[in-house]
């Protein structure tokens, strides 16, 4: 189905909503194609292809709203969907924050082609993805000591169109290519595993598959012989591939929904320091070939680059229209939604200010402590910021990697931890969330 067909679907949904008695409505139509191939122990384990079109309708009657969705796009279903949504809205509780954007605040129609969100090449077929997955597996198994590898290659293409009764209408598409491999080594209770993976909107930007396979093998082999680290207070260095989890906790704390409920450890920190001086957290929804880029948000507001944290100071919550109204603030054009749910706040492409030191420089600087390369489980108190996570990685002695460690817990309080971060300069530029390795002193480690 082409983009004009999606636009027509949203038009028909709005028309049906008006006929059913809705005061206002917005309609979302999404078409997606996904193809994935998995290889395990040299055999084709799974080849899946999924295609479909989903439609979603949100209707508003006064300050009551309801959302419905379907994967059947027939005229009969659209009419029934609208009638059901209106009936549900009439029974829903009133919410003073509910409502579409004012027409004067809507994004002007813009062409998204300059963002290059969609691969201009031909879509890969199952044979091409199988060949890519087998190449990943073979590269991992070349390493001595690797006993098994599981590889996957996927492709997706997605298009959406949003239309609202306030006059907004717009759409865009995006594509995605990914390669991943998990390598296994050792045996019995001493078996270890690790992974490597890459994803890009354009196939031509993907790195060599052999390099991905070799990296997974190297990471798995490095975990052999892991032991528990000592218990105590030490510096902890979060490796770049898991450091973004720290920023994810900050984003959860400054999300408008959590703040409006009073359920955030950062609820009293607006215009206060949350990161060290000189460190900013910037969102850029208009990044070229960004995997989360978009020209408008889920409520039709124009997106633009902005700092949630500037020079260490929290300058803004992450807001959609409803949370902005509850907090008596302007929305930040950060609404996200799918066909079956109303908008809620979320973020796109983010970048934490990088440091000047390399990861090796920070390892040398930390003296004795823990380099974390993997996190499992979590106990995070969203109201107090108390933080505890299972971890594994490398023990560092005298500024040098000593031996692999596992089965330990790292703990602290996010409010304090984030004020003490020291960033490396190794963030990967293609990721939606660009966060380098992060060193935090004075963490509690529970091991032996």
C-alpha positions, -999 to +999 in steps of 0.1 A: +000+000+000+014+034-010+014+066+011-016+080-007-036+049+003-026+055+039-037+091+037-071+080+023-075+055+051-070+082+077-095+104+059-121+077+059-115+071+097-121+108+105-152+108+083-166+078+101-158+094+135-177+125+126-207+104+114-207+085+147-209+117+167-173+125+177-165+161+186-128+156+175-107+128+163-073+117+151-065+088+129-033+068+124-026+043+096+005+022+096+018-002+070+047-024+077+068-052+061+093-072+081+115-101+070+139-120+094+161-150+090+177-169+119+205-194+117+214-218+145+240-246+145+244-242+108+207-248+101+180-224+090+160-221+122+134-196+112+125-174+082+096-151+089+079-125+068+051-102+081+031-077+062+001-057+074-018-025+078-030-013+112-054+015+118-061+034+149-087+060+158-089+083+188-122+101+194-129+129+218-163+139+231-158+170+253-130+160+276-135+123+273-115+101+249-112+065+237-089+047+214-096+017+192-076-001+165-079-029+139-060-046+112-090-049+089-093-018+067-127-026+051-154+001+051-176-020+074-148-023+100-140+014+098-177+023+105-179-002+133-146+010+148-158+046+149-191+037+165-174+016+191-149+044+199-177+070+203-196+046+226-165+040+247-157+078+249-191+086+262-184+062+292-148+073+298-139+096+327-134+133+320-098+146+317-092+183+316-059+177+298-074+158+269-076+175+235-060+180+202-035+207+194-047+242+185-045+246+147-021+275+151+004+252+168+004+225+141+035+217+121+036+230+086+037+202+060+074+194+053+091+169+030+109+142+051+130+130+021+159+152+033+162+131+064+169+100+043+148+077+066+141+052+039+166+031+020+165+039-016+178+005-027+159-027-034+144-046-005+165-077+003+149-111-002+150-141+022+180-156+003+201-125+008+193-123+045+201-160+049+234-155+032+241-126+056+232-146+087+254-175+076+283-152+071+278-138+106+278-173+121+308-185+101+328-155+112+321-161+149+329-199+146+363-191+130+375-181+165+392-209+184+371-219+214+337-208+201+315-238+201+282-224+188+268-193+172+233-180+165+229-153+139+201-132+126+196-108+097+164-087+094+149-060+072+118-038+078+100-010+060+073+010+076+051+039+065+026+059+085+001+087+080-015+108+107-046+129+102-066+150+128-099+169+127-080+201+137-066+201+101-033+183+105-023+156+080+012+142+073+032+110+069+066+095+063+083+062+060+114+045+073+134+014+067+157-007+089+185-033+084+200-052+113+226-080+118+233-097+151+251-128+163+255-145+197+286-166+203+290-194+229+321-209+245+330-231+274+308-259+286+286-269+315+283-243+343+314-226+328+296-218+295+297-181+285+280-161+258+281-126+244+268-108+213+275-081+187+250-064+165+245-035+142+215-017+127+211+010+101+183+026+081+203+020+049+219-013+040+250+005+025+258+019+060+260-015+076+295-026+086+311-058+074+293-089+087+326-107+093+336-080+117+304-083+137+309-121+140+345-118+151+335-092+177+309-114+192+334-142+195+360-120+211+336-108+237+324-143+246+359-157+249+369-128+272+342-139+297+358-173+303+371-179+338+350-151+353+348-149+391+330-127+416+346-094+424+353-082+460+326-063+480+332-027+487+331+009+474+349+013+440+347+033+408+325+017+381+331+023+344+300+016+323+311+004+288+296+024+259+273-004+249+254-003+282+261+033+294+229+045+277+209+027+303+220+054+328+206+081+306+175+060+301+168+062+338+172+100+337+148+102+307+123+082+327+126+106+356+120+137+335+091+121+315+061+144+319+038+115+329+060+106+359+065+142+369+027+149+367+020+119+389+047+130+414+064+096+409+098+108+398+130+113+418+137+144+396+103+160+402+119+190+421+150+193+399+137+216+371+163+244+366+186+225+390+219+206+382+213+169+374+246+163+355+281+178+359+287+213+346+295+214+309+275+183+302+243+185+281+217+161+269+204+172+235+176+158+213+177+162+176+147+146+158+159+159+125+191+140+124+199+127+089+195+089+086+187+088+123+168+057+133+143+077+154+142+109+133+108+124+124+095+157+112+064+159+134+053+142+166+023+121+172+001+151+178+011+170+147+036+194+164+068+203+145+099+187+159+132+206+165+165+202+183+165+211+220+184+205+252+167+187+280+198+193+301+221+223+293+255+227+310+244+202+336+211+219+344+177+203+338+159+228+315+128+209+304+106+179+310+097+155+281+062+166+273+032+158+251+001+180+251-017+163+280+013+163+304+021+199+294-014+210+302-013+192+336+020+209+344+009+242+329+038+243+305+043+243+267+045+209+250+080+199+237+067+180+206+076+147+222+043+128+218+046+091+208+018+068+199+008+036+182-026+027+166-041+013+198-031+039+225-033+077+230-002+098+228+024+098+256+058+115+260+089+099+245+122+109+229+139+104+196+176+109+188+197+119+218+233+128+225+252+132+257+281+156+256+312+135+250+343+138+271+379+142+259+394+109+273+393+075+257+378+045+275+414+033+281+422+066+297+393+062+321+404+027+329+439+040+338+423+068+358+400+046+379+428+026+394+410-003+410+373-010+402+349-025+378+344-022+341+308-032+334+301-047+300+267-064+308+238-056+330+210-081+341+179-074+361+172-042+380+158-028+411+152+009+404+129+030+427+115+056+403+104+079+432+137+079+452+162+070+425+177+041+445+196+020+420+207-017+420+216-039+391+233-072+385+265-068+364+294-086+348+325-074+331+362-069+340+380-062+373+405-034+370+437-034+390+462-005+390+446+010+359+447-022+338+422-049+330+429-078+353+403-106+349+367-112+340+341-110+367+304-119+370+275-124+395+279-091+413+256-062+421+263-025+417+243+000+437+239+037+444+214+065+440+207+080+405+204+115+418+239+114+431+254+090+405+245+112+375+261+143+392+294+124+393+297+110+357+329+113+337+324+107+300+347+091+275+348+100+238+337+066+223+300+071+216+289+055+183+276+081+160+250+060+142+230+052+173+198+069+181+211+075+217+247+086+215+262+079+250+299+072+255+315+051+282+308+066+317+328+065+348+312+069+382+333+070+414+321+057+448+297+029+437+288+001+460+298-034+446+285-066+462+305-096+452+323-122+474 
